[in-house]
Amino acid sequence: MAYQRFSLFPDSPSFKDFFSARSMRYRWRNGDPVITVTIMAICVAVWIVETLLKIVWPAGCNAFIGSGIFMPALATHRPWTFITSMFLHQPASLWHILFNMLTLWCVGPVLERMMGHLPYLALYVLSGLGGSAGMMVWALFSQDGWLTSAYGASGALFGLFAAILVVYQRIGIDIRSMLIWMLINFLMPIITPNIAWQAHVGGFIVGGAFAWLLVSGLHALRGKSLQQRTLMYGVIMLAVIIVIVVVCNMSNPLRANPLLGMFF
Protein backbone atom coordinates (compact mmCIF):
# COMPACT_ATOMS: atom_id res chain seq x y z
CA MET A 1 0.00 0.00 0.00
CA ALA A 2 1.41 3.36 -1.00
CA TYR A 3 1.60 6.03 1.67
CA GLN A 4 0.40 9.51 0.83
CA ARG A 5 1.82 12.68 2.27
CA PHE A 6 -0.59 14.07 4.86
CA SER A 7 -0.73 17.55 6.36
CA LEU A 8 -2.99 18.95 9.02
CA PHE A 9 -2.97 22.15 6.97
CA PRO A 10 -3.02 21.00 3.35
CA ASP A 11 -3.41 24.53 1.98
CA SER A 12 -0.73 26.10 4.14
CA PRO A 13 2.36 27.32 2.25
CA SER A 14 5.87 26.25 2.99
CA PHE A 15 8.17 28.56 4.95
CA LYS A 16 9.73 29.77 1.71
CA ASP A 17 6.38 30.31 0.00
CA PHE A 18 5.01 32.14 3.04
CA PHE A 19 7.40 35.02 2.42
CA SER A 20 7.23 34.91 -1.36
CA ALA A 21 6.10 37.99 -3.28
CA ARG A 22 3.03 36.12 -4.50
CA SER A 23 2.04 35.13 -0.98
CA MET A 24 2.55 38.65 0.34
CA ARG A 25 0.44 40.13 -2.46
CA TYR A 26 -2.33 37.68 -1.62
CA ARG A 27 -2.14 38.52 2.07
CA TRP A 28 -2.14 42.23 1.27
CA ARG A 29 -5.29 41.89 -0.84
CA ASN A 30 -6.86 39.56 1.71
CA GLY A 31 -6.56 42.16 4.45
CA ASP A 32 -4.13 40.17 6.59
CA PRO A 33 -2.09 42.23 9.10
CA VAL A 34 0.92 42.53 6.81
CA ILE A 35 2.07 45.89 8.20
CA THR A 36 1.73 44.74 11.81
CA VAL A 37 3.72 41.58 11.21
CA THR A 38 6.40 43.51 9.33
CA ILE A 39 6.78 46.04 12.15
CA MET A 40 7.00 43.23 14.69
CA ALA A 41 9.61 41.40 12.59
CA ILE A 42 11.76 44.54 12.30
CA CYS A 43 11.52 45.27 16.04
CA VAL A 44 12.44 41.71 17.01
CA ALA A 45 15.29 41.57 14.47
CA VAL A 46 16.74 44.85 15.75
CA TRP A 47 16.39 43.65 19.37
CA ILE A 48 18.27 40.44 18.53
CA VAL A 49 21.10 42.48 16.98
CA GLU A 50 21.22 44.68 20.07
CA THR A 51 21.30 41.69 22.39
CA LEU A 52 24.04 39.90 20.46
CA LEU A 53 26.12 43.07 20.34
CA LYS A 54 25.66 43.57 24.08
CA ILE A 55 27.03 40.07 24.68
CA VAL A 56 29.97 40.06 22.25
CA TRP A 57 30.73 43.76 21.82
CA PRO A 58 29.21 46.07 24.48
CA ALA A 59 30.83 49.19 23.01
CA GLY A 60 29.34 48.37 19.63
CA CYS A 61 25.93 47.88 21.24
CA ASN A 62 26.13 51.31 22.86
CA ALA A 63 27.14 52.88 19.56
CA PHE A 64 24.34 51.08 17.71
CA ILE A 65 21.67 52.20 20.16
CA GLY A 66 23.18 55.66 20.56
CA SER A 67 22.95 56.28 16.83
CA GLY A 68 19.23 55.57 16.78
CA ILE A 69 17.95 56.67 20.18
CA PHE A 70 15.85 59.83 20.48
CA MET A 71 17.04 62.75 22.63
CA PRO A 72 15.20 66.11 22.42
CA ALA A 73 18.43 68.14 22.63
CA LEU A 74 19.84 66.39 19.53
CA ALA A 75 16.61 65.70 17.67
CA THR A 76 16.96 68.35 14.98
CA HIS A 77 20.62 67.43 14.48
CA ARG A 78 19.73 63.75 14.10
CA PRO A 79 16.23 63.75 12.52
CA TRP A 80 16.42 60.05 11.61
CA THR A 81 16.07 59.22 15.31
CA PHE A 82 12.38 60.20 15.10
CA ILE A 83 11.96 56.96 13.14
CA THR A 84 14.77 54.69 14.31
CA SER A 85 13.87 55.11 17.98
CA MET A 86 10.51 53.39 17.29
CA PHE A 87 12.28 50.12 16.48
CA LEU A 88 14.83 50.04 19.30
CA HIS A 89 14.18 48.25 22.59
CA GLN A 90 16.19 47.58 25.69
CA PRO A 91 18.83 44.97 24.80
CA ALA A 92 18.90 41.68 26.71
CA SER A 93 15.55 42.63 28.30
CA LEU A 94 12.89 40.22 27.16
CA TRP A 95 10.25 42.11 29.12
CA HIS A 96 10.49 45.34 27.09
CA ILE A 97 10.29 43.78 23.63
CA LEU A 98 7.81 41.08 24.66
CA PHE A 99 5.34 43.46 26.29
CA ASN A 100 5.42 45.92 23.39
CA MET A 101 5.04 43.22 20.75
CA LEU A 102 2.22 41.56 22.68
CA THR A 103 0.47 44.91 22.90
CA LEU A 104 0.99 45.55 19.19
CA TRP A 105 -0.43 42.14 18.31
CA CYS A 106 -3.50 42.77 20.47
CA VAL A 107 -4.52 46.02 18.77
CA GLY A 108 -2.61 46.20 15.48
CA PRO A 109 -4.34 43.51 13.39
CA VAL A 110 -7.80 44.76 14.37
CA LEU A 111 -7.03 48.31 13.31
CA GLU A 112 -5.18 47.26 10.17
CA ARG A 113 -8.16 45.23 8.96
CA MET A 114 -10.61 48.02 9.78
CA MET A 115 -8.57 50.90 8.37
CA GLY A 116 -6.63 49.28 5.57
CA HIS A 117 -2.87 48.86 5.26
CA LEU A 118 -1.73 52.33 4.24
CA PRO A 119 -3.98 54.37 6.59
CA TYR A 120 -2.88 52.07 9.41
CA LEU A 121 0.80 52.55 8.52
CA ALA A 122 0.28 56.33 8.46
CA LEU A 123 -1.38 56.12 11.88
CA TYR A 124 1.49 54.10 13.33
CA VAL A 125 4.22 56.38 11.98
CA LEU A 126 2.45 59.60 12.94
CA SER A 127 1.78 58.27 16.44
CA GLY A 128 5.45 57.39 16.84
CA LEU A 129 6.42 60.87 15.68
CA GLY A 130 3.85 62.26 18.09
CA GLY A 131 5.58 60.40 20.90
CA SER A 132 8.84 62.15 20.06
CA ALA A 133 7.00 65.49 19.86
CA GLY A 134 5.67 64.78 23.34
CA MET A 135 9.24 64.43 24.55
CA MET A 136 10.08 67.79 22.96
CA VAL A 137 7.12 69.52 24.63
CA TRP A 138 8.05 68.07 28.02
CA ALA A 139 11.60 69.36 27.60
CA LEU A 140 10.19 72.90 27.62
CA PHE A 141 9.00 72.40 31.19
CA SER A 142 11.96 70.38 32.45
CA GLN A 143 15.59 71.19 31.73
CA ASP A 144 16.48 67.55 32.36
CA GLY A 145 14.01 66.66 29.65
CA TRP A 146 16.35 67.87 26.93
CA LEU A 147 18.86 65.20 27.88
CA THR A 148 16.33 62.41 28.47
CA SER A 149 16.79 59.60 25.94
CA ALA A 150 13.93 57.38 24.84
CA TYR A 151 13.36 54.43 22.56
CA GLY A 152 10.70 51.82 21.96
CA ALA A 153 7.39 51.37 20.19
CA SER A 154 5.31 52.71 23.09
CA GLY A 155 4.55 56.11 21.59
CA ALA A 156 3.17 54.51 18.42
CA LEU A 157 1.28 51.90 20.45
CA PHE A 158 -0.51 54.54 22.49
CA GLY A 159 -1.54 56.16 19.22
CA LEU A 160 -3.13 52.85 18.24
CA PHE A 161 -4.92 52.77 21.59
CA ALA A 162 -6.42 56.19 20.98
CA ALA A 163 -7.38 55.26 17.42
CA ILE A 164 -9.15 52.09 18.45
CA LEU A 165 -11.13 54.07 21.03
CA VAL A 166 -12.22 56.51 18.34
CA VAL A 167 -13.12 53.78 15.84
CA TYR A 168 -14.91 51.56 18.36
CA GLN A 169 -16.88 54.47 19.75
CA ARG A 170 -17.92 55.46 16.23
CA ILE A 171 -19.22 52.01 15.27
CA GLY A 172 -20.65 51.24 18.71
CA ILE A 173 -18.46 48.31 19.82
CA ASP A 174 -18.08 47.56 23.54
CA ILE A 175 -14.62 48.82 24.54
CA ARG A 176 -14.53 47.74 28.20
CA SER A 177 -12.03 44.95 27.67
CA MET A 178 -9.81 47.27 25.62
CA LEU A 179 -10.00 49.91 28.35
CA ILE A 180 -8.60 47.41 30.86
CA TRP A 181 -5.63 46.71 28.60
CA MET A 182 -5.07 50.43 28.10
CA LEU A 183 -5.24 51.07 31.84
CA ILE A 184 -2.50 48.50 32.39
CA ASN A 185 -0.31 50.30 29.86
CA PHE A 186 -1.04 53.73 31.32
CA LEU A 187 -0.04 52.47 34.78
CA MET A 188 3.26 51.03 33.57
CA PRO A 189 5.24 54.26 34.21
CA ILE A 190 4.07 54.10 37.85
CA ILE A 191 4.93 50.43 38.27
CA THR A 192 8.14 50.38 36.22
CA PRO A 193 10.72 53.20 36.47
CA ASN A 194 12.43 54.93 33.54
CA ILE A 195 9.46 54.77 31.19
CA ALA A 196 8.95 57.81 28.94
CA TRP A 197 5.33 58.58 29.75
CA GLN A 198 5.69 61.82 27.81
CA ALA A 199 5.98 59.80 24.61
CA HIS A 200 2.87 57.84 25.59
CA VAL A 201 0.86 61.05 25.96
CA GLY A 202 2.19 62.51 22.71
CA GLY A 203 1.47 59.35 20.75
CA PHE A 204 -2.01 59.05 22.27
CA ILE A 205 -2.97 62.61 21.33
CA VAL A 206 -1.64 62.42 17.78
CA GLY A 207 -3.10 58.95 17.13
CA GLY A 208 -6.48 59.95 18.49
CA ALA A 209 -6.55 63.18 16.49
CA PHE A 210 -5.57 61.44 13.25
CA ALA A 211 -8.15 58.68 13.74
CA TRP A 212 -10.87 61.24 14.49
CA LEU A 213 -10.00 63.13 11.31
CA LEU A 214 -10.26 59.94 9.27
CA VAL A 215 -13.52 58.86 10.89
CA SER A 216 -15.22 62.26 11.11
CA GLY A 217 -13.01 65.17 10.15
CA LEU A 218 -14.01 68.11 7.99
CA HIS A 219 -17.46 67.82 6.45
CA ALA A 220 -16.15 68.94 3.06
CA LEU A 221 -13.73 65.99 2.90
CA ARG A 222 -16.08 63.22 4.02
CA GLY A 223 -16.90 62.37 0.42
CA LYS A 224 -13.25 61.66 -0.34
CA SER A 225 -11.91 58.11 -0.33
CA LEU A 226 -10.10 56.84 2.74
CA GLN A 227 -6.82 56.88 0.83
CA GLN A 228 -7.31 60.53 -0.12
CA ARG A 229 -8.26 61.52 3.42
CA THR A 230 -5.24 59.65 4.75
CA LEU A 231 -2.95 61.62 2.45
CA MET A 232 -4.55 64.99 3.20
CA TYR A 233 -4.85 64.60 6.95
CA GLY A 234 -1.51 62.81 7.16
CA VAL A 235 0.27 65.77 5.57
CA ILE A 236 -1.55 68.16 7.94
CA MET A 237 -0.65 66.11 11.02
CA LEU A 238 2.97 65.80 9.89
CA ALA A 239 3.16 69.55 9.38
CA VAL A 240 1.74 70.17 12.85
CA ILE A 241 4.30 67.81 14.41
CA ILE A 242 7.14 69.54 12.55
CA VAL A 243 5.94 72.94 13.75
CA ILE A 244 5.77 71.67 17.35
CA VAL A 245 9.29 70.29 17.13
CA VAL A 246 10.69 73.47 15.57
CA VAL A 247 8.99 75.75 18.11
CA CYS A 248 10.13 73.60 21.04
CA ASN A 249 13.65 73.48 19.68
CA MET A 250 13.84 77.28 19.96
CA SER A 251 14.41 76.70 23.69
CA ASN A 252 16.97 73.96 23.15
CA PRO A 253 20.04 74.73 25.33
CA LEU A 254 22.29 73.48 22.52
CA ARG A 255 21.22 76.48 20.45
CA ALA A 256 22.86 78.77 23.00
CA ASN A 257 25.88 76.51 23.52
CA PRO A 258 26.48 74.16 20.57
CA LEU A 259 29.63 72.80 22.23
CA LEU A 260 27.43 70.87 24.64
CA GLY A 261 26.50 68.59 21.77
CA MET A 262 30.04 67.27 21.68
CA PHE A 263 29.43 65.47 24.99
CA PHE A 264 26.42 63.45 23.79
C-alpha positions as CSV (number, residue, x, y, z in Angstrom):
1,M,0.0,0.0,0.0
2,A,1.4,3.4,-1.0
3,Y,1.6,6.0,1.7
4,Q,0.4,9.5,0.8
5,R,1.8,12.7,2.3
6,F,-0.6,14.1,4.9
7,S,-0.7,17.5,6.4
8,L,-3.0,18.9,9.0
9,F,-3.0,22.1,7.0
10,P,-3.0,21.0,3.3
11,D,-3.4,24.5,2.0
12,S,-0.7,26.1,4.1
13,P,2.4,27.3,2.2
14,S,5.9,26.2,3.0
15,F,8.2,28.6,4.9
16,K,9.7,29.8,1.7
17,D,6.4,30.3,0.0
18,F,5.0,32.1,3.0
19,F,7.4,35.0,2.4
20,S,7.2,34.9,-1.4
21,A,6.1,38.0,-3.3
22,R,3.0,36.1,-4.5
23,S,2.0,35.1,-1.0
24,M,2.6,38.7,0.3
25,R,0.4,40.1,-2.5
26,Y,-2.3,37.7,-1.6
27,R,-2.1,38.5,2.1
28,W,-2.1,42.2,1.3
29,R,-5.3,41.9,-0.8
30,N,-6.9,39.6,1.7
31,G,-6.6,42.2,4.5
32,D,-4.1,40.2,6.6
33,P,-2.1,42.2,9.1
34,V,0.9,42.5,6.8
35,I,2.1,45.9,8.2
36,T,1.7,44.7,11.8
37,V,3.7,41.6,11.2
38,T,6.4,43.5,9.3
39,I,6.8,46.0,12.2
40,M,7.0,43.2,14.7
41,A,9.6,41.4,12.6
42,I,11.8,44.5,12.3
43,C,11.5,45.3,16.0
44,V,12.4,41.7,17.0
45,A,15.3,41.6,14.5
46,V,16.7,44.8,15.8
47,W,16.4,43.6,19.4
48,I,18.3,40.4,18.5
49,V,21.1,42.5,17.0
50,E,21.2,44.7,20.1
51,T,21.3,41.7,22.4
52,L,24.0,39.9,20.5
53,L,26.1,43.1,20.3
54,K,25.7,43.6,24.1
55,I,27.0,40.1,24.7
56,V,30.0,40.1,22.3
57,W,30.7,43.8,21.8
58,P,29.2,46.1,24.5
59,A,30.8,49.2,23.0
60,G,29.3,48.4,19.6
61,C,25.9,47.9,21.2
62,N,26.1,51.3,22.9
63,A,27.1,52.9,19.6
64,F,24.3,51.1,17.7
65,I,21.7,52.2,20.2
66,G,23.2,55.7,20.6
67,S,23.0,56.3,16.8
68,G,19.2,55.6,16.8
69,I,17.9,56.7,20.2
70,F,15.9,59.8,20.5
71,M,17.0,62.8,22.6
72,P,15.2,66.1,22.4
73,A,18.4,68.1,22.6
74,L,19.8,66.4,19.5
75,A,16.6,65.7,17.7
76,T,17.0,68.3,15.0
77,H,20.6,67.4,14.5
78,R,19.7,63.7,14.1
79,P,16.2,63.7,12.5
80,W,16.4,60.0,11.6
81,T,16.1,59.2,15.3
82,F,12.4,60.2,15.1
83,I,12.0,57.0,13.1
84,T,14.8,54.7,14.3
85,S,13.9,55.1,18.0
86,M,10.5,53.4,17.3
87,F,12.3,50.1,16.5
88,L,14.8,50.0,19.3
89,H,14.2,48.2,22.6
90,Q,16.2,47.6,25.7
91,P,18.8,45.0,24.8
92,A,18.9,41.7,26.7
93,S,15.6,42.6,28.3
94,L,12.9,40.2,27.2
95,W,10.3,42.1,29.1
96,H,10.5,45.3,27.1
97,I,10.3,43.8,23.6
98,L,7.8,41.1,24.7
99,F,5.3,43.5,26.3
100,N,5.4,45.9,23.4
101,M,5.0,43.2,20.7
102,L,2.2,41.6,22.7
103,T,0.5,44.9,22.9
104,L,1.0,45.6,19.2
105,W,-0.4,42.1,18.3
106,C,-3.5,42.8,20.5
107,V,-4.5,46.0,18.8
108,G,-2.6,46.2,15.5
109,P,-4.3,43.5,13.4
110,V,-7.8,44.8,14.4
111,L,-7.0,48.3,13.3
112,E,-5.2,47.3,10.2
113,R,-8.2,45.2,9.0
114,M,-10.6,48.0,9.8
115,M,-8.6,50.9,8.4
116,G,-6.6,49.3,5.6
117,H,-2.9,48.9,5.3
118,L,-1.7,52.3,4.2
119,P,-4.0,54.4,6.6
120,Y,-2.9,52.1,9.4
121,L,0.8,52.5,8.5
122,A,0.3,56.3,8.5
123,L,-1.4,56.1,11.9
124,Y,1.5,54.1,13.3
125,V,4.2,56.4,12.0
126,L,2.5,59.6,12.9
127,S,1.8,58.3,16.4
128,G,5.4,57.4,16.8
129,L,6.4,60.9,15.7
130,G,3.9,62.3,18.1
131,G,5.6,60.4,20.9
132,S,8.8,62.2,20.1
133,A,7.0,65.5,19.9
134,G,5.7,64.8,23.3
135,M,9.2,64.4,24.6
136,M,10.1,67.8,23.0
137,V,7.1,69.5,24.6
138,W,8.1,68.1,28.0
139,A,11.6,69.4,27.6
140,L,10.2,72.9,27.6
141,F,9.0,72.4,31.2
142,S,12.0,70.4,32.5
143,Q,15.6,71.2,31.7
144,D,16.5,67.5,32.4
145,G,14.0,66.7,29.7
146,W,16.4,67.9,26.9
147,L,18.9,65.2,27.9
148,T,16.3,62.4,28.5
149,S,16.8,59.6,25.9
150,A,13.9,57.4,24.8
151,Y,13.4,54.4,22.6
152,G,10.7,51.8,22.0
153,A,7.4,51.4,20.2
154,S,5.3,52.7,23.1
155,G,4.5,56.1,21.6
156,A,3.2,54.5,18.4
157,L,1.3,51.9,20.5
158,F,-0.5,54.5,22.5
159,G,-1.5,56.2,19.2
160,L,-3.1,52.8,18.2
161,F,-4.9,52.8,21.6
162,A,-6.4,56.2,21.0
163,A,-7.4,55.3,17.4
164,I,-9.2,52.1,18.4
165,L,-11.1,54.1,21.0
166,V,-12.2,56.5,18.3
167,V,-13.1,53.8,15.8
168,Y,-14.9,51.6,18.4
169,Q,-16.9,54.5,19.7
170,R,-17.9,55.5,16.2
171,I,-19.2,52.0,15.3
172,G,-20.7,51.2,18.7
173,I,-18.5,48.3,19.8
174,D,-18.1,47.6,23.5
175,I,-14.6,48.8,24.5
176,R,-14.5,47.7,28.2
177,S,-12.0,44.9,27.7
178,M,-9.8,47.3,25.6
179,L,-10.0,49.9,28.3
180,I,-8.6,47.4,30.9
181,W,-5.6,46.7,28.6
182,M,-5.1,50.4,28.1
183,L,-5.2,51.1,31.8
184,I,-2.5,48.5,32.4
185,N,-0.3,50.3,29.9
186,F,-1.0,53.7,31.3
187,L,0.0,52.5,34.8
188,M,3.3,51.0,33.6
189,P,5.2,54.3,34.2
190,I,4.1,54.1,37.8
191,I,4.9,50.4,38.3
192,T,8.1,50.4,36.2
193,P,10.7,53.2,36.5
194,N,12.4,54.9,33.5
195,I,9.5,54.8,31.2
196,A,9.0,57.8,28.9
197,W,5.3,58.6,29.8
198,Q,5.7,61.8,27.8
199,A,6.0,59.8,24.6
200,H,2.9,57.8,25.6
201,V,0.9,61.0,26.0
202,G,2.2,62.5,22.7
203,G,1.5,59.3,20.7
204,F,-2.0,59.0,22.3
205,I,-3.0,62.6,21.3
206,V,-1.6,62.4,17.8
207,G,-3.1,59.0,17.1
208,G,-6.5,60.0,18.5
209,A,-6.6,63.2,16.5
210,F,-5.6,61.4,13.3
211,A,-8.1,58.7,13.7
212,W,-10.9,61.2,14.5
213,L,-10.0,63.1,11.3
214,L,-10.3,59.9,9.3
215,V,-13.5,58.9,10.9
216,S,-15.2,62.3,11.1
217,G,-13.0,65.2,10.2
218,L,-14.0,68.1,8.0
219,H,-17.5,67.8,6.5
220,A,-16.1,68.9,3.1
221,L,-13.7,66.0,2.9
222,R,-16.1,63.2,4.0
223,G,-16.9,62.4,0.4
224,K,-13.3,61.7,-0.3
225,S,-11.9,58.1,-0.3
226,L,-10.1,56.8,2.7
227,Q,-6.8,56.9,0.8
228,Q,-7.3,60.5,-0.1
229,R,-8.3,61.5,3.4
230,T,-5.2,59.6,4.8
231,L,-2.9,61.6,2.5
232,M,-4.6,65.0,3.2
233,Y,-4.9,64.6,7.0
234,G,-1.5,62.8,7.2
235,V,0.3,65.8,5.6
236,I,-1.5,68.2,7.9
237,M,-0.6,66.1,11.0
238,L,3.0,65.8,9.9
239,A,3.2,69.5,9.4
240,V,1.7,70.2,12.9
241,I,4.3,67.8,14.4
242,I,7.1,69.5,12.5
243,V,5.9,72.9,13.8
244,I,5.8,71.7,17.4
245,V,9.3,70.3,17.1
246,V,10.7,73.5,15.6
247,V,9.0,75.7,18.1
248,C,10.1,73.6,21.0
249,N,13.6,73.5,19.7
250,M,13.8,77.3,20.0
251,S,14.4,76.7,23.7
252,N,17.0,74.0,23.1
253,P,20.0,74.7,25.3
254,L,22.3,73.5,22.5
255,R,21.2,76.5,20.5
256,A,22.9,78.8,23.0
257,N,25.9,76.5,23.5
258,P,26.5,74.2,20.6
259,L,29.6,72.8,22.2
260,L,27.4,70.9,24.6
261,G,26.5,68.6,21.8
262,M,30.0,67.3,21.7
263,F,29.4,65.5,25.0
264,F,26.4,63.4,23.8
